[in-house]
Amino acid sequence: MKPDKVLSMLGIAAKAHGVVSGEYQTEHAVKSGEAYLVIVAEDASENTRKMFSNMCEFYQVEIAFYGTRESLGHCIGKEFRASLAIVDEGLAKSVRKKLIQTTTE
């Protein structure tokens, strides 16, 4: 299996303290204007997906649906995580670039 570059980049962002995770912290980051990119697990509940889609649309924050709850949590050194927000602009650009590369391959 080939290494997942998006998850690797998320791990680097987490070590640099550029990621907040969990529903409450992600919601707080979006509403306070700190979030530059929100990532929601593809296997998150329909309510979670809809809530973050609507919230990100309203606050004009980019959102991506990627990975599983287990893989998102594992890459940042935590348990299962259905949502996370990247609060560092440079790291968000890097993750966004990796997401685009992954979807075009």
N, C-alpha and C positions, 0 to 999 in steps of 0.2 A: 504494500500500500504506500502510495506516495504521500509525503508530508503535506499537511494542509497549511498553506501560507497565510491564510486569513487568521486561522486559530493561533498560529505562531506569532503573528503580529499583535493579536489581542493579548497574548501572554506577555509580550514585551511591554505593551501599553499598561498592563496591570502592574508589572514590576516598577514602572515609572510613576505609579500612582495616578495614572490618567484614565482609570476606569472606575465607575461605580456600578454595582450590580444589585439585583433584587428589585422587586416591583416598587417598593416604597422609595428607595434611593434613586432609581431611574426616573420615576415620576417627579421627584423633587428637583433633580438636575434639569429636566426638561422645562418645568414650570419656572425655575429660577433663572433660566437662560444660560446655564453652564454647559449644557449638552450640545455637542457638535454633530454627533451621530448616535443613533439608537439602533441596537441590534436585538431582535426578538427571535427566539428559537422557532424553527419551523413546526416543531411539535408542541408548541405552547397552546393553551386552550383558546378557543375561538373568542371568548370574552377578553382575554389578555391581548390577543392580536388586534381586535377591534378597538379596545381602549387606547392602546399605544398608537395605532394608525390615526385615530381621530385626534389624539393629543398632539402628535407630531405635526399633523396637518395644520392644526390651529396655531401652534407655536412656531411653525415653519422650521422644523428640525428634520433633517433627513433620517429616514428609517430604512432598515434592511432586514429581511427575514433570512436567517442563515443558521445552519447547524442544528444540533439537537440540544435539549436542556442539559443533557449529560456532557456533551462536548464543550458547550460554552462554559459550564462550571469548571470542568477539568482544566481547560486552557488558562484560566485565571487563578487556579489553585483553590477552588471552592467546591462545594457540593453542587447539586443541580441548580442551574440558573436559567430562567425563562427569558430574562431581559437584562440588558446592560447598556450603559451609556458611556460614551467616550467624551471626557471633559477637557481634553487637550486638543487644540486645533490642529497642530502638526501631526499628531498621532492619528487623528480622525481622517486627515487627508491620506495618510499612508494606508490605513485600513480600507478606505474607500477605493483606493487604487488597486489593492489586492482583490477586493470584491469584484471589481470590474474585470480584472484579468482572469479571475476564476470563472466568471459567468460566460466569458467569451471563448474559453478553451473547449 
